[in-house]
């Protein structure tokens, strides 16, 4: 599934913890397997990159543009109060950008989503269906 680039390989932890929303030669957009938050992950299809500053300014700008447009569309889709965008990468070193819909009163509001409580997993079919719904709602122009 992630064979569009000969040198890019999605980190096994991201692959195991997500459902694919869309992918092309530029990036993968994934749904985190945790029902507590609408939580997307944008992964640049660039091999061996850990930090935004490892990219050229033009490429880093492209991925930030993708992340902000995805966040805008996620906010419209969910009606959430706040979008969190972060590229932390302490556990998974591969460059990836989290785009998370948040609301006052959601689990751990206003604290971070990372490491909080027990994940509430989608069933396989439920996650696939949610990813398909998000694919229809999130039309980021930079994806083909």
C-alpha positions as CSV (number, residue, x, y, z in Angstrom):
1,X,0.0,0.0,0.0
2,X,2.8,2.4,0.7
3,X,4.9,1.4,-2.3
4,X,4.5,4.7,-4.3
5,X,8.1,5.6,-3.6
6,X,11.0,3.2,-3.8
7,X,12.9,4.9,-0.9
8,X,10.0,5.9,1.4
9,X,8.7,3.5,4.0
10,X,6.1,4.4,6.5
11,X,7.2,3.8,10.1
12,X,5.8,0.5,11.3
13,X,4.2,2.1,14.4
14,X,2.3,4.6,12.3
15,X,1.2,1.8,10.0
16,X,0.0,-0.3,12.9
17,X,-1.8,2.5,14.7
18,X,-3.7,4.2,11.8
19,X,-6.1,3.8,8.9
20,X,-5.3,5.3,5.5
21,X,-7.4,8.3,4.4
22,X,-5.5,9.1,1.3
23,X,-2.0,8.9,-0.2
24,X,-0.1,10.0,-3.2
25,X,3.5,10.6,-4.2
26,X,3.6,13.7,-1.9
27,X,2.2,12.5,1.4
28,X,0.1,10.0,3.4
29,X,-2.9,11.2,5.4
30,X,-3.8,8.8,8.1
31,X,-6.5,8.5,10.8
32,X,-5.2,7.6,14.3
33,X,-6.9,4.5,15.7
34,X,-8.4,6.4,18.7
35,X,-12.1,7.3,18.7
36,X,-11.7,9.9,21.5
37,X,-10.5,12.6,19.0
38,X,-10.7,13.1,15.3
39,X,-6.9,12.7,15.0
40,X,-5.2,12.8,11.6
41,X,-1.5,12.4,10.8
42,X,0.1,13.8,7.7
43,X,3.3,12.0,6.7
44,X,5.5,13.6,4.0
45,X,6.7,10.9,1.6
46,X,10.3,11.7,2.0
47,X,12.8,9.1,3.1
48,X,14.9,9.4,6.2
49,X,13.5,12.8,7.3
50,X,12.9,13.5,11.0
51,X,12.5,17.3,11.3
52,X,10.7,20.0,9.3
53,X,14.1,21.8,9.1
54,X,15.6,18.7,7.3
55,X,13.5,19.7,4.3
56,X,14.1,22.7,2.0
57,X,12.1,25.8,2.9
58,X,9.9,25.2,-0.1
59,X,9.1,21.6,0.8
60,X,8.6,22.4,4.5
61,X,6.2,25.2,3.4
62,X,4.3,22.8,1.2
63,X,3.7,20.3,4.1
64,X,2.7,23.1,6.4
65,X,0.3,24.3,3.8
66,X,-1.1,20.8,3.5
67,X,-1.4,20.5,7.3
68,X,-3.2,23.9,7.7
69,X,-5.6,23.2,4.9
70,X,-6.3,19.7,6.3
71,X,-6.9,21.3,9.7
72,X,-9.3,23.8,8.2
73,X,-11.3,21.0,6.5
74,X,-11.3,18.9,9.6
75,X,-12.7,21.8,11.6
76,X,-15.4,22.3,9.1
77,X,-16.2,18.5,9.0
78,X,-16.3,18.1,12.8
79,X,-17.5,21.5,14.0
80,X,-14.8,21.4,16.7
81,X,-13.7,24.4,18.6
82,X,-9.9,24.1,18.1
83,X,-7.4,22.4,15.8
84,X,-4.1,21.3,17.2
85,X,-1.2,20.9,14.7
86,X,2.1,19.6,15.9
87,X,5.2,17.8,14.6
88,X,6.6,16.3,17.8
89,X,8.2,13.0,16.8
90,X,9.7,11.9,20.1
91,X,8.4,8.3,19.9
92,X,8.2,7.9,16.1
93,X,11.2,9.7,14.6
94,X,9.9,9.8,11.0
95,X,8.6,13.2,10.2
96,X,4.8,13.3,10.7
97,X,2.4,16.1,11.5
98,X,-0.5,15.6,13.9
99,X,-3.8,17.4,13.1
100,X,-6.3,16.9,15.9
101,X,-9.8,18.3,16.4
102,X,-10.4,19.4,20.0
103,X,-13.4,20.6,22.0
104,X,-13.8,22.0,25.5
105,X,-14.9,19.0,27.6
106,X,-13.2,16.3,25.4
107,X,-11.1,13.7,27.1
108,X,-8.1,15.6,28.8
109,X,-9.2,19.1,27.6
110,X,-7.2,21.4,27.6
111,X,-4.3,19.0,28.1
112,X,-2.5,17.2,25.3
113,X,-3.8,14.0,23.8
114,X,-0.4,12.2,23.9
115,X,-0.2,9.6,26.6
116,X,-3.5,10.3,28.1
117,X,-5.7,7.4,29.3
118,X,-6.5,4.3,27.3
119,X,-7.0,4.5,23.6
120,X,-10.5,3.7,22.4
121,X,-9.9,1.7,19.2
122,X,-12.1,1.6,16.2
123,X,-13.2,-1.9,15.0
124,X,-11.5,-2.6,11.7
125,X,-14.6,-1.9,9.7
126,X,-15.5,1.1,11.8
127,X,-12.0,2.7,11.2
128,X,-12.1,1.9,7.5
129,X,-15.5,3.6,7.2
130,X,-14.4,6.6,9.2
131,X,-11.3,7.0,7.0
132,X,-13.5,6.8,3.9
133,X,-15.9,9.5,5.3
134,X,-12.9,11.7,6.0
135,X,-11.5,11.1,2.6
136,X,-14.8,12.5,1.1
137,X,-14.7,15.5,3.5
138,X,-11.0,16.4,3.3
139,X,-10.0,17.5,-0.2
140,X,-6.6,18.9,0.1
141,X,-5.7,20.3,-3.3
142,X,-2.1,19.2,-3.0
143,X,-3.1,15.6,-2.9
144,X,-3.8,14.2,-6.4
